[in-house]
């Protein structure tokens, strides 16, 4: 079963458009206009522009699915799977990161963040706990793991996933 991800903020959408679409197009255009060496354009400008564009496309890869007892999260270039029996559902809850800033990811270990509140990948929290994040909005589902790690997910309707997790683990 798939769960809808909360939409990216306008600021994040604009940042993605500018950095990963307009900048590569501008880079290639400026290189073509200013550099007489056409081989340099093909060897340098185009590959850089394509790589930047592909990184921007990766931001659009987002998904949360529950298949059996496995929760699968796709966050840009990262994929994380967890058995739902490893989640401490007694402490799982929906919260607002604006109201509870201590729950935000603090240190990026293998992930990336964009202006407007987009966080994808692996982070450390305020108490140095490991976190896997797919954060696109301030309202998140916080899933603490039995081993002390955490998962933060921005979903359109986070309570539906939480209720489903409770239902499956009680069965």
C-alpha positions in Angstrom: 0.0 0.0 0.0 1.4 3.4 -1.0 1.1 6.5 1.1 1.0 10.1 -0.3 4.0 12.3 0.5 3.4 15.8 1.6 4.2 18.3 -1.2 7.4 20.2 -1.4 7.2 23.8 -0.2 7.1 26.6 -2.8 10.6 27.6 -1.7 12.0 24.1 -2.3 10.2 23.9 -5.7 11.7 27.2 -6.8 15.2 26.3 -5.5 15.0 23.0 -7.5 13.9 24.8 -10.6 16.6 27.4 -10.4 19.6 25.3 -9.3 18.9 22.1 -11.2 17.2 23.3 -14.4 18.0 27.0 -15.0 21.7 26.9 -13.9 22.6 23.9 -16.1 20.8 25.5 -19.1 22.6 28.8 -18.4 26.0 27.0 -18.0 25.7 25.4 -21.4 24.4 28.6 -23.0 27.2 30.7 -21.6 29.8 28.1 -22.6 28.4 28.0 -26.2 28.4 31.8 -26.5 31.7 32.6 -24.8 34.0 29.6 -25.6 35.1 29.0 -29.2 36.2 25.5 -28.4 33.2 23.3 -29.2 34.9 20.2 -27.8 35.2 21.9 -24.4 31.5 22.5 -24.4 30.8 18.9 -25.1 33.4 17.6 -22.7 32.7 19.9 -19.7 29.6 22.0 -19.8 27.1 19.3 -21.0 28.2 16.6 -18.5 28.1 19.1 -15.6 24.6 20.3 -16.7 23.3 16.7 -17.1 24.6 15.7 -13.7 23.0 18.7 -12.0 19.7 18.0 -13.8 19.8 14.4 -12.7 20.4 15.4 -9.1 17.4 17.7 -9.3 15.3 14.8 -10.7 16.4 12.7 -7.7 14.5 15.2 -5.5 11.3 14.0 -7.1 11.9 10.4 -6.1 9.8 10.1 -3.0 7.6 7.4 -1.7 6.4 5.4 1.3 5.0 1.9 0.9 3.9 -0.8 3.3 4.2 -4.3 1.9 3.4 -7.0 4.3 5.5 -6.2 7.4 8.1 -4.1 5.5 8.0 -0.3 5.4 9.9 0.9 2.4 10.9 4.5 2.1 12.3 6.2 -1.1 13.9 9.5 -0.4 15.6 11.0 -3.4 18.7 8.8 -4.0 18.1 6.8 -0.8 16.0 3.8 0.0 15.4 2.5 3.5 13.5 -0.6 4.5 12.5 -1.6 8.0 10.5 -4.4 9.5 7.5 -2.8 11.3 8.1 -5.1 14.3 11.3 -3.1 14.9 9.3 0.2 15.4 8.5 1.3 18.9 4.8 2.1 18.1 4.1 3.0 21.7 6.2 6.2 21.2 5.4 6.8 17.5 3.5 10.0 16.9 2.6 12.8 14.5 4.3 16.0 15.4 5.1 19.5 14.0 8.8 20.3 13.6 8.0 24.0 13.9 6.5 23.4 17.3 9.1 20.8 18.4 12.4 21.8 16.9 14.3 19.3 19.1 12.8 16.5 16.9 14.4 17.9 13.7 17.4 16.3 12.1 20.5 18.1 13.2 23.6 16.7 11.5 23.6 15.3 7.9 25.7 12.1 7.7 24.6 10.9 4.2 21.8 12.9 2.8 20.9 16.2 1.5 18.8 19.2 2.5 17.4 22.0 0.4 15.9 25.4 1.5 12.3 25.2 2.4 12.5 22.2 4.6 13.5 19.3 2.4 15.6 16.6 4.1 16.3 13.2 2.5 18.6 10.5 3.7 20.6 9.8 6.8 21.1 12.2 9.6 21.8 12.5 13.3 19.2 14.0 15.7 19.6 16.3 18.7 20.5 13.4 21.0 22.9 12.0 18.3 20.5 9.2 17.4 20.6 7.9 13.8 17.7 9.2 11.7 16.4 8.4 8.2 14.4 11.3 6.9 12.0 12.0 4.1 10.9 15.5 5.3 9.0 17.8 2.9 6.9 19.6 5.4 6.9 20.6 9.1 4.2 18.0 10.0 5.9 14.5 10.3 5.3 11.0 11.5 8.1 10.2 14.0 8.8 6.5 14.1 11.3 5.6 16.9 12.9 2.3 16.4 13.5 -0.3 19.2 17.3 0.1 18.7 17.1 3.9 19.3 17.2 5.1 15.7 14.3 7.2 14.3 12.5 7.7 11.0 10.8 11.0 10.1 8.2 11.0 7.3 6.2 13.8 5.8 3.0 12.3 4.7 -0.3 13.8 3.5 -2.2 11.8 6.1 0.4 10.4 8.6 -2.2 9.1 11.0 -3.5 6.6 8.4 0.0 4.9 8.2 0.3 5.0 12.0 -3.1 3.4 12.5 -2.3 0.8 9.9 1.0 -0.1 11.6 -0.8 -0.5 15.0 -3.4 -2.7 13.3 -0.9 -5.0 11.7 1.3 -5.4 14.8 -1.8 -6.2 16.9 -2.9 -9.0 14.5 
